[in-house]
Amino acid sequence: MNSAEDKFDNIRIVEDGTVASVSMDYSFWANNKMTNWGGKYLTLIKRDGKWKITSVIYSVELAEYFEQPGLNERGTIQYKI
């Protein structure tokens, strides 16, 4: 039997009552082995009292080539543009 599972951690939510953004780290597992990982970002808007997702963007790193940093490291990674 094949199994697949998404795991999420390091979840951050920012909202002002009408709009919101959610960012999280994820990993995708197939047959108890991580195949890929990355960041996932959602924007939402509240309409008629219900939150609706307006966009989703995510990164993908293949676990075969790039090891996912530990949770402590992921919280401190910063990039300069």
N, C-alpha and C positions, 0 to 999 in steps of 0.2 A: 504494500500500500504506500503510495506517495503522499507526502505531507508538505505543506507550504505555510509559512507564517511570517507576517511583518511584526517587528518589535520596534517600539518607540521609547525614547527617553530624552532627557534634557529639553523638556517641553517648556516653551516660553510663549505667553499670551499677552498681547497689548490690545486694549479696547477702550473706546470712549463712549460706549452706549449705542452708537450707530454703525461704526466700522470697527474692524478688528483685524489683527494679523496674528498668525500662529506659526512658530518655527519649532522644529524638532529634529533630532537625529533619528535615523531609522536604520534598521538592518533587515535584510530579507533572507529567510532561511528555507531551504528545501531539503527534505529528508535529514533533518537535524544538523545541517551544515550551512554556515553563512555563505551565500553566493555573492551578495553585493551589499553596500552600505552607502550612506550619504546624508545630506540634509534635505528636509522637505519644508516648504513654505506655502502657507495658505493665506489668502485675503478673504475677508467675509464682510457682508453688509446685513444689517438687520432690516427686514421687510415684513410688515404686518406682524411684528412681534416675534418673528422667527429668524434665526441666523441662516444665511445662504452663502455658500462658497462661491466666490466670483473668479478666483484663479488659484491654480496650483502650479508650483515649479519645484523641481527637485534635481539634485545632483546624483550621479551614480559612480561609485568606485568599485571595481571588481575585486572581491576579497582574495582572489587567486594572485593578484599582483600588488595590492595595497592593503596592508593591515589596518583595521579600524583603530584609531587612537583610543585609549582608555577614557572613561567619562570625565575624570579630572582634567586630562589634557584637552578634551574637546571644549570644555568651558573656558579655556584660556587662550585658545588659538585666535589670533587676530591677524588680519591682512591689511596691508597698506596699498592703496590704489593711487 
